[in-house]
Amino acid sequence: MAKHVVLAGGSGFIGRALAEELVHRDYAVTILSRTPPAGGGRINHLPWDGVNPGNWATSLEGATAVVNLAGRSVNCLSTPENHREILSSRLDSVRAIDAAVARCARPPGVLVQAGAVGIYGDAGDRVCDENTPPGNDFAADVCRQWEAAFAEAQTPGVRRVVLRVGFALGRSGGALQPLAALARSFLGGTVGNGRQYISWVHMTDLTEMFIAAIERPEIAGTYNATAPVPATNAEFMRELRRATGRPWSPPVPAFMVRLGARWLMRTDADLALGGRRAVPRRFLEQDFQFRFNELRAALHDLL
């Protein structure tokens, strides 16, 4: 039987990398997106609104896996309207997929739901594995409701996996390249007090984690999708400066981060000033082989 994976919200940074690797491994891939591109290619694109089961629902019939990556970006200002959209985009997509799966005569073999290590809140230097309770800030509450919605509908015979994704590092999207550009301009200094942890993961390993969740039947439940050794912001920025050939940059005090985030970058300063020290305990216990355990090697590879 042909291998077929459906990627909901698969037109973003992570989805594009995962789709490319799946095609390389001879999977048929269907991407569900609000604005599918014109033309053909090796990947099938179908429109969906992320809310209601539509014609796209038939693509789930007999699929090897459905991977849900949908959700409004959190890289935005912290406003009540943005908060509502961040939460509703996640809950709506989970419920739409569950409704479609419930109608399948041959349900998908596995549902893989992207989550986030933001569920642990601003956790300081506490080590956060999959058993750590949620935090109490907005990001943690969104992640908690997101995972709860995924857990509500249990389709018999369908394996379910949640991957709590960390700070993904890649060449073709995400935040690494803009950060590298700042570092090259001598603006890559420590942010705030520098003690906040960044739970990073190289895109090569993150893609492999999603594929492991698809292919390995023993993988079920919740997993942190991060590298084994998180770094403080001070450590991360030091290694970024090393990778970009900049030996020093002035530190950026928290008040300047808040001003710049709001008025220049139009985003939430807490994305840079908060952090969590998440570790992939369950992947390590199940002998997942990381290609990039250390931050220096990951940044050298990418930059």
For each residue, the residues with C-beta under 8 A, 3 or more apart:
1: 62
2: 28
3: 26 27 28 64
4: 27 28 29 30 62 63 64
5: 22 27 28 29 30 63 64 65 66 67 214
6: 29 30 31 32 59 60 63 65 66 67 108
7: 10 15 18 19 29 30 31 32 67 69
8: 32 48 50 66 67 68 69 70 93 97
9: 12 15 32 33 50 68 69 70 71 93
10: 7 15 16 18 19 29 31 32 33 67 69
11: 15 16 31 33 35 36 37 45
12: 9 15 16 69 173
13: 16 17 168 170 172 173 174
14: 17 18 69 114 165 168 203 206 207 210
15: 7 9 10 11 12 18 19 31 69
16: 10 11 12 13 19 20 172 173
17: 13 14 20 21 170 172 203 206 207
18: 7 10 14 15 21 22 67 69 207 210 211
19: 7 10 15 16 22 23 29 31 43
20: 16 17 23 24
21: 17 18 24 25 207 211
22: 5 18 19 25 27 29 211
23: 19 20 26 27 29 42 43
24: 20 21
25: 21 22 211
26: 3 23
27: 3 4 5 22 23 64
28: 2 3 4 5 44
29: 4 5 6 7 10 19 22 23 42 43 44
30: 4 5 6 7 43 44 45 46 59 63
31: 6 7 10 11 15 19 36 43 44 45 46
32: 6 7 8 9 10 46 47 48 56 59 70
33: 9 10 11 36 45 46 47 48
34: 47 48 49 50
35: 11 47
36: 11 31 33 45 46 47
37: 11 45
38:
39:
40:
41:
42: 23 29
43: 19 23 29 30 31
44: 28 29 30 31 59
45: 11 30 31 33 36 37
46: 30 31 32 33 36 55 56 59
47: 32 33 34 35 36 54 56
48: 8 32 33 34 54 56 96
49: 34 52 54
50: 8 9 34 70 89 92 93 96
51: 92 93 96
52: 49 96
53: 56 57 96 99 100 103
54: 47 48 49 57
55: 46 58
56: 32 46 47 48 53 59 100
57: 53 54 60 100 103
58: 55 61
59: 6 30 32 44 46 56 63
60: 6 57 63 66 97 100 101 104 107 108
61: 58 104 105 106
62: 1 4 104 106 108
63: 4 5 6 30 59 60 66 108 109
64: 3 4 5 27 108 109 110 214
65: 5 6 108 109 110 111 112 213 214
66: 5 6 8 60 63 97 101 108 110 111 112
67: 5 6 7 8 10 18 112 113 114 210 214
68: 8 9 93 94 97 111 112 113 114
69: 7 8 9 10 12 14 15 18 114
70: 8 9 32 50 89 90 93
71: 9 86 89 90 93 114 146
72: 76 82 85 86 89 90
73: 76
74: 86 118 139 268 271
75: 175 267 268 271
76: 72 73 79 82 86 266 267 268
77: 82 262 266 267 268
78: 82 83 138 268 270
79: 76 82 83
80: 83 84
81: 84 85
82: 72 76 77 78 79 85 86
83: 78 79 80 86 87 138
84: 80 81 87 88
85: 72 81 82 88 89
86: 71 72 74 76 82 83 89 90 142
87: 83 84 90 91 142 145 146
88: 84 85 91 92
89: 50 70 71 72 85 86 92 93
90: 70 71 72 86 87 93 94 142 145 146 149
91: 87 88 94 95 145 146 149
92: 50 51 88 89 95 96
93: 8 9 50 51 68 70 71 89 90 96 97
94: 68 90 91 97 98 113 146 149 150
95: 91 92 98 99 149 153
96: 48 50 51 52 53 92 93 99 100
97: 8 60 66 68 93 94 100 101 111
98: 94 95 101 102 150 152 153 155
99: 53 95 96 102 103
100: 53 56 57 60 96 97 103 104
101: 60 66 97 98 104 107 108 111 153 155 158
102: 98 99 153 155
103: 53 57 99 100
104: 60 61 62 100 101 107 108
105: 61
106: 61 62
107: 60 101 104 155 157 158
108: 6 60 62 63 64 65 66 101 104 111 158
109: 63 64 65 158 159
110: 64 65 66 158 159 160 161 213 214
111: 65 66 68 97 101 108 150 155 158 159 160 161
112: 65 66 67 68 161 162 163 210 213 214
113: 67 68 94 146 147 150 160 161 162 163
114: 14 67 68 69 71 162 163 165
115: 119 143 146 147 162 163 164 165 222
116: 119 139 143 164 165
117: 120 128 164 165 166 199 224 226 276 278
118: 74 121 139 140 142 143 276
119: 115 116 134 135 139 140 143 144 147 164
120: 117 123 128 132 134 135 140 276 278
121: 118 134 135 136 137 139 140 274 276
122: 135 137 196 270 274 275 276
123: 120 126 128 132 135 197 275 276 277
124: 195 277
125: 195 197 277
126: 123 132 276 277
127: 132 277 279
128: 117 120 123 132 199 224 276 277 278 279
129: 132 224 278 279 281 282
130: 164 221 222 223 224 281 282
131:
132: 120 123 126 127 128 129
133:
134: 119 120 121 140 141 143 144
135: 119 120 121 122 123 139 140 276
136: 121 140 141
137: 121 122 140 141 270 274
138: 78 83 141 142
139: 74 116 118 119 121 135 142 143 270 274
140: 118 119 120 121 134 135 136 137 143 144
141: 134 136 137 138 144 145
142: 86 87 90 118 138 139 145 146
143: 115 116 118 119 134 139 140 146 147 164
144: 119 134 140 141 147 148
145: 87 90 91 141 142 148 149
146: 71 87 90 91 94 113 115 142 143 149 150
147: 113 115 119 143 144 150 151 162 222
148: 144 145 151 152
149: 90 91 94 95 145 146 152
150: 94 98 111 113 146 147 153 160 162
151: 147 148 154 160
152: 98 148 149
153: 95 98 101 102 150
154: 151 158 160
155: 98 101 102 107 111 158
156:
157: 107
158: 101 107 108 109 110 111 154 155
159: 109 110 111 217 219 220
160: 110 111 113 150 151 154 220 221
161: 110 111 112 113 213 219 220 221 222 223
162: 112 113 114 115 147 150 221 222 223
163: 112 113 114 115 209 210 213 223 225
164: 115 116 117 119 130 143 222 223 224 225 226 278
165: 14 114 115 116 117 168 201 206 225 226
166: 117 198 199 200 201 224 225 226 227 230 278
167: 175 198 199 200 201
168: 13 14 165 174 200 201 203 206
169: 174 176 200 201 202 203 298 299 302
170: 13 17 173 174 176 202 203 302
171: 176 177 203 302
172: 13 16 17
173: 12 13 16 170 177
174: 13 168 169 170 177 203
175: 75 167 178 179
176: 169 170 171 179 180 302 303
177: 171 173 174 180 181
178: 175 181 182
179: 175 176 182 183 188 240
180: 176 177 183 184 188 240 243 244 303
181: 177 178 184 185
182: 178 179 185 187 188
183: 179 180 186 187 188 237 240 241 243 244 246 249
184: 180 181 188 244 245 246
185: 181 182 188
186: 183 246 248 249 250
187: 182 183 249 252
188: 179 180 182 183 184 185 237 240 241 244 246 249
189: 237 248 249 250 251 252
190: 193 194 233 234 237 238 251 252
191: 194 196 233 237 251 252 254 257 272 273
192: 196 233 252 253 254 257 272 273
193: 190 196 254
194: 190 191 232 233 234 237 251
195: 124 125 232 233 234
196: 122 191 192 193 232 233 272 273 274 275
197: 123 125 230 231 232 233 275 276 277 278
198: 166 167 230 231 232 233 236 275
199: 117 128 166 167 224 226 227 230 275 276 277 278 279
200: 166 167 168 169 226 227 230 231 236 295 298
201: 165 166 167 168 169 205 206 209 225 226 227
202: 169 170 205 206 227 291 292 298 301 302
203: 14 17 168 169 170 171 174 206 207
204: 207 208 291 292
205: 201 202 208 209 227 290 291 292
206: 14 17 165 168 201 202 203 209 210 225
207: 14 17 18 21 203 204 210 211
208: 204 205 211 212 288 291
209: 163 201 205 206 212 213 223 225 283 288
210: 14 18 67 112 163 206 207 213 214 225
211: 18 21 22 25 207 208 214 215
212: 208 209 215 216 219 283 288
213: 65 110 112 161 163 209 210 216 219 223
214: 5 64 65 67 110 112 210 211
215: 211 212
216: 212 213 219 286
217: 159 220
218: 286
219: 159 161 212 213 216 223 286
220: 159 160 161 217
221: 130 160 161 162 282
222: 115 130 147 161 162 164 282
223: 130 161 162 163 164 209 213 219 280 282 283
224: 117 128 129 130 164 166 199 278 279 280 281 282 283
225: 163 164 165 166 201 206 209 210 280 283
226: 117 164 165 166 199 200 201 230 278 279 280
227: 166 199 200 201 202 205 230 280 290 292 293 295 298
228: 279 280 284 290 293
229: 293 294 295
230: 166 197 198 199 200 226 227 277 278 279
231: 197 198 200 235 236 239 295
232: 194 195 196 197 198 235 236 275
233: 190 191 192 194 195 196 197 198 236 237 272 275
234: 190 194 195 237 238
235: 231 232 238 239 295
236: 198 200 231 232 233 239 240 295
237: 183 188 189 190 191 194 233 234 240 241 249
238: 190 234 235 241 242
239: 231 235 236 242 243 295 296 299
240: 179 180 183 188 236 237 243 244 299 303
241: 183 188 237 238 244 246 247 248 249
242: 238 239 245 296 299
243: 180 183 239 240 296 299 300 302 303
244: 180 183 184 188 240 241 303
245: 184 242
246: 183 184 186 188 241 249
247: 241
248: 186 189 241
249: 183 186 187 188 189 237 241 246
250: 186 189
251: 189 190 191 194
252: 187 189 190 191 192 256 257 260
253: 192 256 257
254: 191 192 193 257 258 269 273
255: 258 259
256: 252 253 259 260
257: 191 192 252 253 254 260 261 269 272 273
258: 254 255 261 262 269 273
259: 255 256 262 263 264
260: 252 256 257 263 264 265 269
261: 257 258 264 265 266 267 268 269 271 272
262: 77 258 259 265 266 267 269
263: 259 260 266
264: 259 260 261
265: 260 261 262
266: 76 77 261 262 263
267: 75 76 77 261 262 271
268: 74 75 76 77 78 261 271
269: 254 257 258 260 261 262 272 273
270: 78 122 137 139 273 274
271: 74 75 261 267 268 274
272: 191 192 196 233 257 261 269
273: 191 192 196 254 257 258 269 270
274: 121 122 137 139 196 270 271
275: 122 123 196 197 198 199 232 233
276: 117 118 120 121 122 123 126 128 135 197 199
277: 123 124 125 126 127 128 197 199 230
278: 117 120 128 129 164 166 197 199 224 226 230
279: 127 128 129 199 224 226 228 230 284
280: 223 224 225 226 227 228 283 284 288
281: 129 130 224 284 285
282: 129 130 221 222 223 224 285 286
283: 209 212 223 224 225 280 286 288
284: 228 279 280 281 287 288
285: 281 282
286: 216 218 219 282 283
287: 284
288: 208 209 212 280 283 284
289:
290: 205 227 228 293
291: 202 204 205 208
292: 202 204 205 227 297 298 301
293: 227 228 229 290 297
294: 229 297 298
295: 200 227 229 231 235 236 239 298 299
296: 239 242 243 299 300
297: 292 293 294 300 301
298: 169 200 202 227 292 294 295 301 302
299: 169 239 240 242 243 295 296 302 303
300: 243 296 297 303
301: 202 292 297 298
302: 169 170 171 176 202 243 298 299
303: 176 180 240 243 244 299 300
